[in-house]
Amino acid sequence: MDLYEAMRCAPTTRRFRSDPVAGEVLLRVLENARFAPSGGNRQGWRVIAVREAQSRRALRDLYQPHWRAYMEHTGGAAVLADPGLAEAPAGRRVKRADEFAERMHEVPLHLVVCARLGDLAIVDTGLDRPSIVGGASIYPFVQNILLGLRAEGLGAALTTLLAPAEPQVRRLLQIPDDVVLAAYVLVGHRDEPWPARLSRKPVEEFAFSERYGEAL
């Protein structure tokens, strides 16, 4: 695909077919994704491709409590409990996401993306706010994976809600102590039409010139 076309049409996929993802396709995606930038060019990303049904179900089970907590926190649980809200367009989106969370073990390929802590340039730890800068050494790689999968005609769903279960995931997948969970990407052949284009805010709402709030 044209790069800009892929950027405009790489939606979160909630419904997948059961067809397996070819190994050579995954290797091709990772072969290109590895050219992402990282602090000091340390390339601290690590990827575990999980295909075994038992492991996929175990990951789903670890994900579920944190999905439920997220639904409570965001009001999604209340939407599903109200038939009127659940049938509205926004409610149907919540319902689709909840159905996906229940059946995510059926998605044929799970990518657990990790990061070696020693390879991250975490330069904002001294600020009085949560640290986010360390992710700059990992998430461009994750985005490259998403764009590569889109170019291959594969659907994907990115989530970080598995992160609170890191200790259990570490034991399940035998992840070393100096490697942490960064992202969870579910991959497969999409079982729904591709949208023509995603809906996003216009540039003038988030880009400024010289000073925050000044029109670009």
Secondary structure, DSSP 8 states (H G I E B T S, - for coil): --HHHHHHS--B---B-S----HHHHHHHHHHHTTS--GGG---EEEEEE--HHHHHHHHHHHHHHHHHHHHHHTHHHHHH-HHHHTSHHHHHHHHHHHHHHHGGGSSEEEEEEEEGGG-----TTSSS---GGGGGTHHHHHHHHHHHHHTT-EEEEE-TTGGGHHHHHHHHT--TTEEEEEEEEEE-BSS---SS-----GGGT-BSSSTTSB-
